[in-house]
Amino acid sequence: MFKRLFQRESKKEAVSHGRSPYLIDLSNVVKAYKTPVGDFVALDSIDLQVDRGEFVAVIGKSGSGKTTLINMLTGIDRPTSGEVMVGGTAVHTLKEGPMAEWRGRNVGVIFQFFQLLPMLSCIENVMLPMDFCDMYTTRERKERALHLLDQVGLREHACKLPSEVSGGQQQRVAIARALANDPPILVADEPTGNLDSQTALSVIKLFEELVKQGKTILMVTHDQDLAKRVTRTIIISDGEIIDGHLARLFPDLSESELVGITHNLRTKTYQPHETIITQGAQAGTFYIVTKGTVDVLSQGEDGTPIVKEELQIGQQFGGDGIAGGGSYSATVQAGKTAVTLSTLDKETVIGLL
């Protein structure tokens, strides 16, 4: 439930005033559907923050809440309670007309089954969002559509109908269409589900290029291999979020156990070269690097500290000292840039052991 992975204390005021520091910020989102046997909770108190330029995979079993989560941040569905802030807009408060216009300008949606209009050519499908949102002149729309089709390697197929190109090519047209109005966010719901492995890989490589160009992408997928190529993984289990780093560090734990531990995660941020732990200090906190890098220090022959090891995103430190019931074995400091860490307290770590 990510109530800890992203500095909740510092963002609460920003959310209430529409100034979230994140591009995507879901706060305490609940989605319940009424059924003949009572309410079914599809999302349970979800907190999720995504920075600009992230490539995030959303994975989980069928019925876990993946598509519901995507529908919340695109405005396709509305939360029962909680706040959905995207690019500073309180999406959960928008009425249908403004919602459609906001979505057309700010979110590009890519579907598993392409959803191209069969009677329109590829270029006309790409131009459609520009027409709908009244963006660009008629000439600019055509030029932009051709440019986008060229970007996805399909310029020569611009005048063909969707039925005249392959499934992989149709998905590339759908990606070009999603980029039509230059939205900051792309949301892809199982975009490779109907593609062979090679075509799926080419789509993921295209996504990676778009992220390098500054796009933020959230991708629902069942493919664990593809999920490894993203910058962050969100795991959903029965409507709750599991921290992806925890899942990788503790692969033998069940999903219910990981959900419980995720609830105990807290976030700390350190400035460049700021000391995080000191060698010899009593070990009391377990750390996971979630943004930036940290340096593990040792003393050189002349007594000056030198960098012994650099820890990357997803790596952990501090656990050995807790496991041994003693002190930290090394000094660790933030790297050249600010670092964000997820932390677990001593009691939780001992419970894990």
KEKE-3310 file (N, C-alpha, C; in steps of 0.2 Angstrom, whole numbers, plus 5000, padded with zeros to 4 digits):
npx = (5004:5010:5012:5023:5033:5036:5038:5026:5023:5028:5021:5007:5001:5003:4996:4983:4981:4983:4996:5005:5021:5023:5021:5011:4999:4992:4981:4977:4967:4952:4942:4927:4915:4898:4890:4878:4881:4886:4898:4912:4929:4940:4951:4961:4964:4975:4990:5000:5014:5022:5036:5041:5046:5048:5047:5036:5031:5016:5011:5002:4991:4977:4962:4968:4967:4974:4970:4959:4966:4974:4963:4959:4969:4968:4956:4945:4938:4931:4936:4930:4933:4946:4960:4965:4978:4985:4997:4995:4982:4966:4960:4949:4939:4934:4921:4911:4913:4924:4933:4935:4941:4953:4959:4962:4972:4982:4985:4990:4982:4985:4979:4977:4970:4972:4962:4959:4951:4942:4938:4945:4961:4978:4985:4974:4969:4979:4978:4966:4964:4970:4960:4949:4953:4955:4968:4982:4984:4975:4984:4995:4992:4992:5005:5011:5006:5011:5025:5025:5021:5032:5041:5038:5041:5032:5029:5028:5016:5006:4994:4986:4973:4969:4967:4976:4988:5000:4998:5007:5011:4999:4999:5009:5004:4994:5002:5008:4996:4992:5002:4999:4994:5005:5006:5011:5010:5010:4999:4998:4989:4992:5000:5007:5001:4995:5004:5018:5034:5046:5040:5034:5045:5051:5041:5043:5056:5053:5045:5055:5064:5055:5054:5066:5065:5058:5045:5033:5029:5016:5014:5003:5006:5008:5019:5034:5047:5047:5043:5055:5063:5059:5060:5054:5044:5027:5018:5002:4991:4976:4970:4979:4995:5011:5028:5040:5054:5055:5049:5058:5069:5065:5061:5055:5044:5026:5013:5004:5011:5021:5013:5010:5022:5026:5017:5024:5035:5045:5050:5065:5075:5091:5103:5116:5131:5128:5129:5122:5122:5133:5149:5150:5140:5125:5115:5100:5091:5085:5089:5084:5088:5080:5080:5093:5110:5121:5136:5147:5159:5176:5191:5206:5224:5230:5221:5210:5193:5187:5178:5171:5162:5148:5131:5116:5100:5087:5096:5101:5106:5112:5105:5113:5119:5108:5104:5114:5113:5121:5132:5133:5143:5150:5152:5140:5136:5126:5126:5133:5122:5106:5098:5085:5078:5070:5064:5065:5060:5069:5062:5053:5062:5068:5057:5056:5067)
npy = (4994:5006:5016:5021:5022:5034:5047:5052:5062:5074:5077:5078:5090:5096:5089:5092:5105:5104:5103:5092:5085:5075:5067:5058:5054:5045:5045:5036:5028:5020:5008:5001:4989:4987:4972:4958:4950:4959:4972:4973:4975:4982:4990:4994:5006:5012:5020:5028:5034:5042:5047:5060:5053:5040:5022:5011:4995:4987:4973:4957:4945:4938:4948:4955:4968:4977:4983:4990:4999:5006:5012:5021:5031:5036:5041:5034:5027:5030:5033:5026:5032:5043:5052:5056:5063:5070:5076:5088:5090:5087:5073:5065:5073:5078:5082:5072:5078:5088:5079:5070:5078:5082:5070:5067:5076:5074:5060:5046:5032:5015:5000:4982:4976:4984:4993:5001:5011:5002:5007:5018:5024:5021:5033:5041:5036:5040:5053:5056:5059:5071:5079:5077:5084:5096:5101:5108:5113:5108:5105:5103:5092:5081:5081:5079:5067:5059:5060:5054:5041:5038:5038:5026:5017:5015:5023:5021:5014:5022:5025:5013:5002:4996:4982:4979:4978:4970:4962:4967:4978:4985:4988:4996:5007:5011:5015:5026:5034:5036:5045:5056:5069:5073:5069:5069:5057:5039:5026:5009:4995:4979:4978:4970:4958:4951:4949:4941:4935:4941:4953:4959:4962:4972:4982:4985:4990:5001:5008:5011:5019:5030:5034:5038:5050:5057:5054:5047:5031:5019:5002:4988:4972:4954:4948:4942:4943:4954:4964:4965:4974:4987:5003:5002:4991:4988:4978:4970:4964:4957:4969:4977:4985:4978:4981:4981:4980:4973:4961:4956:4955:4946:4933:4921:4923:4924:4932:4938:4940:4948:4960:4963:4967:4977:4987:4992:4999:5013:5030:5038:5052:5057:5069:5073:5065:5064:5057:5041:5029:5025:5017:5005:5010:5006:4994:4997:4999:4994:4996:5000:5004:5015:5026:5034:5032:5024:5025:5014:5015:5013:5013:5021:5017:5028:5033:5040:5041:5029:5025:5009:5001:5003:5005:5001:5005:4995:4987:4982:4987:4986:4975:4965:4969:4970:4957:4950:4956:4967:4980:4992:4987:4995:5012:5021:5032:5044:5045:5054:5061:5066:5053:5041:5031:5016:5010:4998:4994:4988:4978:4973:4968:4958:4950:4945:4937)
npz = (5000:4998:5008:5013:5005:4999:5006:5013:5023:5019:5008:5010:5013:5000:4992:4996:4992:4979:4974:4972:4973:4964:4948:4946:4959:4970:4983:4997:4991:4988:4980:4978:4973:4971:4975:4973:4985:4993:4996:4985:4987:4977:4976:4990:5000:4993:4991:4980:4972:4958:4949:4937:4921:4925:4922:4924:4929:4932:4940:4944:4949:4940:4942:4953:4954:4945:4933:4937:4945:4935:4928:4938:4938:4925:4924:4919:4927:4944:4960:4975:4987:4992:4984:4968:4960:4946:4937:4944:4943:4950:4947:4951:4954:4942:4930:4917:4904:4905:4910:4899:4890:4897:4898:4885:4882:4891:4895:4886:4881:4879:4872:4875:4864:4854:4848:4837:4825:4812:4800:4797:4790:4795:4797:4799:4811:4820:4819:4825:4839:4840:4832:4840:4852:4847:4843:4836:4818:4803:4793:4801:4809:4801:4797:4809:4813:4803:4806:4819:4815:4808:4818:4825:4815:4804:4793:4780:4779:4781:4774:4774:4779:4796:4796:4786:4790:4801:4818:4827:4820:4821:4835:4836:4828:4837:4848:4842:4840:4854:4857:4850:4855:4862:4876:4893:4900:4897:4897:4897:4895:4896:4884:4876:4876:4865:4856:4848:4855:4850:4844:4855:4862:4854:4855:4869:4869:4861:4870:4880:4873:4872:4886:4888:4881:4889:4893:4904:4909:4913:4914:4913:4915:4912:4910:4916:4912:4904:4913:4920:4914:4916:4926:4938:4948:4952:4962:4964:4975:4979:4979:4986:4987:4985:4989:4977:4978:4990:4987:4978:4986:4996:4991:4995:5003:5006:4997:5005:5017:5012:5009:5022:5027:5019:5023:5034:5029:5028:5023:5019:5015:5009:5008:4995:4999:5012:5028:5032:5040:5053:5056:5069:5076:5085:5078:5070:5060:5044:5027:5011:4995:4985:4976:4968:4973:4985:4995:5002:5014:5018:5027:5021:5019:5025:5033:5029:5023:5010:4995:4996:4990:4979:4981:4972:4966:4973:4981:4997:5014:5031:5037:5041:5053:5062:5062:5068:5080:5084:5080:5066:5052:5044:5038:5029:5016:5007:4989:4975:4972:4979:4989:4990:5002:5007:5023:5036:5053:5067:5074:5065:5055:5063:5065:5052:5051)
capx = (5000:5015:5011:5029:5039:5036:5038:5019:5022:5029:5016:5000:4999:5004:4990:4976:4981:4984:5003:5009:5027:5024:5017:5005:4999:4986:4982:4971:4962:4948:4937:4922:4909:4892:4888:4872:4883:4890:4904:4919:4934:4945:4957:4961:4968:4981:4995:5005:5017:5026:5039:5041:5051:5048:5044:5033:5027:5010:5010:4998:4987:4971:4958:4971:4966:4978:4966:4956:4971:4975:4957:4958:4973:4966:4949:4940:4933:4932:4937:4924:4935:4953:4962:4969:4981:4989:5000:4992:4974:4962:4956:4943:4934:4932:4915:4913:4916:4931:4937:4937:4946:4959:4962:4964:4978:4987:4986:4989:4981:4987:4975:4979:4967:4974:4956:4960:4945:4944:4936:4950:4968:4983:4986:4968:4968:4983:4975:4959:4965:4971:4954:4945:4955:4956:4975:4986:4980:4974:4990:5000:4989:4994:5012:5013:5004:5017:5031:5024:5021:5039:5045:5037:5043:5027:5027:5026:5010:5001:4987:4983:4969:4972:4967:4981:4995:5001:4996:5013:5011:4993:5000:5013:5000:4991:5006:5008:4990:4993:5007:4996:4994:5011:5004:5017:5010:5007:4996:4997:4986:4994:5001:5010:4997:4993:5010:5024:5039:5050:5037:5033:5051:5052:5037:5046:5061:5051:5044:5061:5066:5050:5055:5073:5063:5055:5038:5031:5025:5014:5012:5001:5009:5009:5026:5039:5053:5046:5043:5062:5066:5057:5063:5051:5039:5022:5015:4996:4988:4970:4969:4984:5002:5017:5034:5043:5060:5054:5047:5064:5074:5063:5056:5051:5038:5020:5010:5001:5017:5024:5009:5010:5029:5025:5014:5029:5040:5045:5055:5070:5079:5097:5107:5122:5136:5126:5130:5116:5124:5140:5152:5151:5134:5120:5111:5092:5087:5086:5088:5083:5089:5074:5082:5100:5115:5124:5143:5149:5165:5181:5197:5212:5230:5231:5215:5205:5188:5187:5172:5173:5156:5142:5125:5112:5093:5085:5100:5100:5111:5110:5102:5118:5120:5102:5104:5119:5112:5126:5133:5134:5150:5153:5149:5137:5133:5123:5131:5134:5115:5101:5096:5079:5078:5065:5067:5061:5063:5073:5057:5051:5068:5069:5052:5057:5072)
capy = (5000:5012:5022:5022:5022:5040:5054:5054:5068:5080:5078:5078:5097:5098:5086:5095:5111:5102:5104:5086:5085:5069:5068:5054:5054:5042:5045:5033:5027:5014:5007:4996:4988:4984:4965:4955:4947:4964:4976:4970:4980:4980:4993:4995:5011:5013:5026:5027:5040:5041:5053:5060:5050:5033:5017:5007:4989:4985:4966:4954:4939:4940:4950:4958:4976:4980:4987:4995:5005:5010:5016:5027:5037:5039:5044:5030:5025:5035:5030:5026:5037:5045:5057:5055:5069:5068:5082:5094:5090:5082:5069:5062:5078:5081:5079:5068:5082:5090:5073:5067:5083:5082:5063:5067:5080:5072:5053:5042:5025:5009:4994:4976:4974:4990:4998:5005:5011:4998:5010:5023:5022:5021:5040:5044:5034:5044:5060:5057:5062:5079:5081:5077:5089:5102:5103:5109:5115:5102:5103:5101:5086:5076:5081:5076:5060:5055:5060:5049:5034:5037:5036:5019:5013:5013:5029:5018:5010:5027:5025:5007:5001:4992:4975:4977:4977:4964:4964:4971:4985:4989:4990:5002:5013:5012:5019:5033:5037:5038:5050:5061:5075:5074:5068:5067:5050:5034:5020:5003:4989:4972:4980:4965:4952:4948:4949:4936:4937:4946:4959:4962:4965:4978:4987:4987:4994:5008:5012:5013:5026:5036:5036:5042:5056:5061:5051:5043:5025:5014:4996:4982:4966:4947:4945:4944:4945:4961:4968:4966:4980:4994:5006:5000:4986:4988:4972:4971:4957:4958:4976:4981:4986:4976:4984:4977:4978:4968:4955:4953:4953:4940:4929:4915:4926:4924:4939:4941:4942:4954:4965:4966:4970:4983:4992:4994:5003:5021:5033:5043:5055:5060:5074:5071:5063:5064:5050:5037:5025:5026:5011:5005:5012:5001:4993:4997:5000:4990:5001:4998:5010:5016:5031:5036:5027:5025:5023:5010:5017:5010:5018:5019:5016:5035:5034:5044:5036:5028:5021:5002:4998:5008:5001:5003:5004:4988:4984:4984:4987:4987:4969:4960:4971:4968:4949:4948:4959:4971:4986:4992:4985:5000:5019:5022:5039:5045:5046:5061:5065:5064:5046:5040:5024:5013:5007:4994:4995:4982:4973:4970:4963:4952:4945:4942:4932)
capz = (5000:4997:5013:5016:5000:4996:5010:5014:5028:5016:5002:5012:5012:4993:4989:4998:4988:4972:4972:4973:4970:4960:4942:4948:4966:4972:4991:5001:4986:4989:4975:4980:4969:4975:4972:4977:4991:4997:4993:4983:4987:4971:4978:4997:5003:4989:4991:4975:4969:4952:4947:4930:4918:4927:4918:4929:4927:4936:4939:4949:4947:4937:4948:4959:4954:4941:4928:4941:4947:4929:4927:4943:4936:4918:4925:4916:4933:4949:4967:4980:4992:4991:4980:4962:4957:4940:4934:4948:4942:4955:4942:4954:4955:4936:4927:4911:4898:4906:4911:4892:4887:4901:4897:4878:4882:4896:4895:4881:4883:4874:4874:4873:4858:4849:4848:4831:4821:4806:4793:4796:4789:4800:4799:4801:4818:4824:4819:4828:4846:4838:4830:4846:4857:4843:4844:4829:4812:4799:4790:4807:4812:4796:4797:4816:4812:4799:4810:4824:4812:4806:4824:4826:4809:4800:4789:4773:4780:4784:4771:4775:4785:4801:4794:4781:4793:4806:4825:4830:4817:4823:4841:4835:4827:4843:4852:4839:4842:4861:4857:4846:4858:4866:4883:4898:4903:4893:4901:4893:4898:4893:4877:4872:4877:4859:4852:4849:4860:4847:4843:4861:4864:4850:4858:4875:4867:4859:4877:4883:4870:4874:4893:4888:4879:4895:4894:4910:4906:4917:4910:4916:4911:4916:4908:4921:4909:4901:4919:4923:4910:4919:4931:4945:4948:4957:4963:4967:4978:4982:4980:4990:4984:4988:4987:4972:4981:4995:4984:4975:4992:5000:4986:4998:5007:5002:4995:5011:5021:5009:5010:5029:5028:5015:5028:5039:5026:5029:5018:5021:5010:5012:5003:4993:5003:5019:5032:5033:5046:5055:5058:5076:5079:5086:5072:5072:5054:5038:5022:5004:4990:4980:4971:4968:4975:4991:4995:5008:5015:5022:5029:5017:5023:5028:5038:5025:5020:5003:4993:4995:4986:4977:4981:4967:4967:4975:4985:5004:5019:5038:5040:5045:5060:5066:5062:5073:5087:5086:5077:5059:5051:5039:5037:5023:5015:5001:4984:4972:4971:4984:4989:4994:5005:5011:5029:5041:5060:5070:5076:5058:5052:5067:5063:5046:5052)
cpx = (5004:5014:5018:5034:5040:5035:5031:5019:5023:5025:5009:4997:4998:4998:4983:4976:4983:4991:5007:5015:5028:5019:5010:5005:4992:4986:4975:4965:4958:4943:4933:4917:4904:4890:4882:4874:4887:4895:4910:4924:4940:4952:4956:4966:4975:4984:5000:5008:5022:5029:5039:5047:5052:5045:5042:5029:5022:5009:5006:4994:4980:4966:4961:4970:4970:4975:4962:4960:4973:4969:4956:4963:4972:4959:4944:4935:4935:4932:4931:4926:4943:4954:4966:4971:4986:4991:4997:4985:4971:4957:4949:4937:4931:4925:4916:4916:4923:4936:4940:4942:4953:4963:4965:4971:4983:4989:4985:4988:4982:4983:4978:4977:4967:4968:4957:4953:4946:4943:4941:4957:4972:4984:4980:4967:4973:4981:4969:4960:4966:4965:4949:4946:4956:4963:4978:4981:4979:4980:4995:4998:4992:5002:5015:5011:5009:5023:5030:5024:5028:5043:5044:5038:5038:5025:5024:5019:5004:4994:4983:4978:4972:4972:4972:4988:4995:4999:5001:5013:5005:4995:5005:5009:4996:4995:5007:5002:4990:4997:5005:4997:4999:5009:5010:5016:5007:5005:4995:4995:4987:4995:5004:5007:4996:4998:5015:5029:5044:5047:5036:5039:5053:5047:5040:5052:5059:5049:5050:5064:5061:5052:5062:5071:5059:5048:5038:5027:5023:5011:5010:5003:5009:5016:5031:5045:5053:5046:5050:5065:5064:5061:5060:5045:5034:5018:5008:4993:4982:4969:4974:4991:5007:5023:5038:5050:5060:5053:5054:5069:5072:5058:5053:5045:5032:5018:5007:5006:5020:5020:5009:5017:5029:5022:5019:5035:5039:5050:5059:5074:5085:5100:5113:5128:5135:5127:5123:5117:5131:5143:5152:5144:5129:5115:5104:5088:5089:5085:5088:5084:5084:5076:5089:5104:5118:5131:5144:5157:5170:5187:5203:5218:5232:5226:5209:5199:5188:5181:5174:5168:5151:5136:5120:5104:5091:5090:5099:5106:5108:5107:5107:5119:5115:5102:5109:5118:5117:5126:5134:5142:5154:5149:5146:5134:5130:5128:5132:5127:5111:5099:5089:5079:5072:5068:5062:5064:5066:5068:5055:5056:5068:5063:5053:5062:5070)
cpy = (5006:5018:5024:5024:5029:5046:5056:5061:5074:5082:5079:5085:5099:5095:5090:5102:5110:5104:5098:5087:5079:5070:5064:5053:5051:5042:5042:5031:5020:5014:5000:4995:4985:4977:4963:4952:4952:4968:4972:4975:4978:4984:4995:5000:5012:5020:5024:5033:5038:5047:5054:5056:5042:5028:5012:5001:4988:4977:4963:4949:4942:4942:4953:4965:4980:4985:4992:5001:5009:5015:5022:5033:5040:5042:5040:5027:5030:5031:5031:5032:5038:5050:5054:5061:5067:5075:5089:5094:5085:5078:5067:5067:5080:5078:5076:5072:5085:5084:5070:5072:5083:5075:5064:5071:5078:5065:5050:5035:5020:5003:4988:4974:4980:4995:5003:5005:5008:5002:5016:5021:5023:5029:5043:5042:5038:5051:5061:5060:5070:5082:5082:5083:5096:5105:5103:5110:5108:5100:5100:5094:5080:5076:5078:5069:5056:5055:5054:5042:5033:5035:5029:5014:5011:5019:5026:5015:5015:5026:5018:5006:4996:4985:4974:4977:4972:4967:4968:4978:4989:4991:4996:5008:5015:5017:5026:5037:5040:5044:5056:5068:5077:5074:5066:5060:5045:5028:5014:4997:4983:4974:4975:4958:4948:4948:4943:4939:4942:4953:4962:4965:4972:4983:4989:4992:5001:5012:5014:5019:5031:5038:5040:5049:5060:5059:5047:5037:5021:5008:4990:4977:4960:4944:4947:4946:4952:4966:4970:4972:4987:4996:5004:4996:4987:4981:4973:4964:4959:4965:4980:4980:4983:4979:4979:4975:4973:4961:4952:4951:4947:4936:4923:4917:4925:4931:4942:4943:4948:4960:4968:4969:4977:4989:4995:4998:5010:5023:5038:5046:5058:5064:5071:5070:5064:5057:5047:5033:5026:5019:5011:5007:5006:5000:4993:4998:4996:4995:4997:5004:5010:5021:5034:5030:5029:5022:5020:5012:5013:5015:5016:5019:5023:5037:5038:5039:5036:5024:5014:4999:5004:5003:5005:5002:4997:4985:4986:4984:4988:4980:4965:4962:4969:4961:4947:4952:4964:4978:4986:4991:4990:5007:5019:5029:5039:5047:5053:5065:5062:5057:5046:5032:5022:5010:5003:4994:4988:4976:4969:4965:4957:4947:4942:4936:4926)
cpz = (5000:5002:5016:5011:4997:5000:5010:5018:5024:5010:5004:5010:5004:4990:4990:4994:4981:4969:4974:4970:4965:4954:4943:4956:4968:4980:4994:4997:4987:4983:4977:4975:4972:4971:4976:4984:4995:4993:4991:4983:4982:4973:4986:5000:5000:4990:4985:4972:4963:4950:4939:4927:4920:4922:4923:4927:4933:4935:4945:4945:4944:4943:4954:4959:4950:4936:4932:4943:4941:4927:4932:4940:4929:4919:4921:4921:4939:4956:4971:4985:4990:4986:4974:4959:4952:4937:4937:4947:4947:4950:4945:4955:4948:4933:4920:4906:4900:4907:4904:4889:4890:4899:4890:4878:4886:4897:4889:4883:4877:4877:4872:4866:4853:4849:4842:4827:4814:4800:4792:4794:4795:4802:4801:4809:4822:4824:4823:4835:4845:4836:4836:4851:4853:4844:4837:4824:4808:4796:4796:4809:4807:4796:4804:4815:4808:4802:4816:4821:4810:4812:4826:4820:4805:4795:4782:4773:4782:4781:4771:4780:4790:4799:4789:4784:4799:4813:4828:4827:4820:4830:4841:4833:4833:4848:4849:4840:4849:4862:4854:4849:4863:4874:4887:4900:4897:4898:4896:4897:4894:4886:4873:4873:4871:4854:4853:4853:4857:4846:4849:4864:4861:4853:4865:4874:4865:4866:4880:4880:4872:4881:4892:4885:4884:4896:4901:4908:4912:4913:4914:4912:4916:4914:4912:4918:4906:4907:4922:4919:4912:4924:4938:4944:4954:4957:4967:4969:4981:4984:4984:4986:4988:4985:4983:4975:4986:4992:4981:4981:4996:4996:4989:5003:5003:5001:5001:5016:5019:5010:5017:5030:5025:5019:5032:5036:5027:5024:5021:5015:5013:5006:5001:4998:5011:5022:5033:5040:5047:5058:5065:5079:5080:5080:5074:5066:5048:5032:5015:4999:4985:4975:4973:4970:4982:4991:5002:5008:5019:5023:5024:5022:5027:5033:5035:5022:5012:5001:4992:4990:4985:4977:4976:4970:4968:4979:4992:5008:5026:5041:5044:5052:5065:5067:5068:5080:5089:5083:5069:5058:5046:5040:5030:5022:5008:4995:4981:4972:4977:4983:4993:4996:5008:5017:5033:5048:5062:5071:5070:5055:5057:5066:5057:5046:5055)
residu = (MET:PHE:LYS:ARG:LEU:PHE:GLN:ARG:GLU:SER:LYS:LYS:GLU:ALA:VAL:SER:HIS:GLY:ARG:SER:PRO:TYR:LEU:ILE:ASP:LEU:SER:ASN:VAL:VAL:LYS:ALA:TYR:LYS:THR:PRO:VAL:GLY:ASP:PHE:VAL:ALA:LEU:ASP:SER:ILE:ASP:LEU:GLN:VAL:ASP:ARG:GLY:GLU:PHE:VAL:ALA:VAL:ILE:GLY:LYS:SER:GLY:SER:GLY:LYS:THR:THR:LEU:ILE:ASN:MET:LEU:THR:GLY:ILE:ASP:ARG:PRO:THR:SER:GLY:GLU:VAL:MET:VAL:GLY:GLY:THR:ALA:VAL:HIS:THR:LEU:LYS:GLU:GLY:PRO:MET:ALA:GLU:TRP:ARG:GLY:ARG:ASN:VAL:GLY:VAL:ILE:PHE:GLN:PHE:PHE:GLN:LEU:LEU:PRO:MET:LEU:SER:CYS:ILE:GLU:ASN:VAL:MET:LEU:PRO:MET:ASP:PHE:CYS:ASP:MET:TYR:THR:THR:ARG:GLU:ARG:LYS:GLU:ARG:ALA:LEU:HIS:LEU:LEU:ASP:GLN:VAL:GLY:LEU:ARG:GLU:HIS:ALA:CYS:LYS:LEU:PRO:SER:GLU:VAL:SER:GLY:GLY:GLN:GLN:GLN:ARG:VAL:ALA:ILE:ALA:ARG:ALA:LEU:ALA:ASN:ASP:PRO:PRO:ILE:LEU:VAL:ALA:ASP:GLU:PRO:THR:GLY:ASN:LEU:ASP:SER:GLN:THR:ALA:LEU:SER:VAL:ILE:LYS:LEU:PHE:GLU:GLU:LEU:VAL:LYS:GLN:GLY:LYS:THR:ILE:LEU:MET:VAL:THR:HIS:ASP:GLN:ASP:LEU:ALA:LYS:ARG:VAL:THR:ARG:THR:ILE:ILE:ILE:SER:ASP:GLY:GLU:ILE:ILE:ASP:GLY:HIS:LEU:ALA:ARG:LEU:PHE:PRO:ASP:LEU:SER:GLU:SER:GLU:LEU:VAL:GLY:ILE:THR:HIS:ASN:LEU:ARG:THR:LYS:THR:TYR:GLN:PRO:HIS:GLU:THR:ILE:ILE:THR:GLN:GLY:ALA:GLN:ALA:GLY:THR:PHE:TYR:ILE:VAL:THR:LYS:GLY:THR:VAL:ASP:VAL:LEU:SER:GLN:GLY:GLU:ASP:GLY:THR:PRO:ILE:VAL:LYS:GLU:GLU:LEU:GLN:ILE:GLY:GLN:GLN:PHE:GLY:GLY:ASP:GLY:ILE:ALA:GLY:GLY:GLY:SER:TYR:SER:ALA:THR:VAL:GLN:ALA:GLY:LYS:THR:ALA:VAL:THR:LEU:SER:THR:LEU:ASP:LYS:GLU:THR:VAL:ILE:GLY:LEU:LEU)
# end
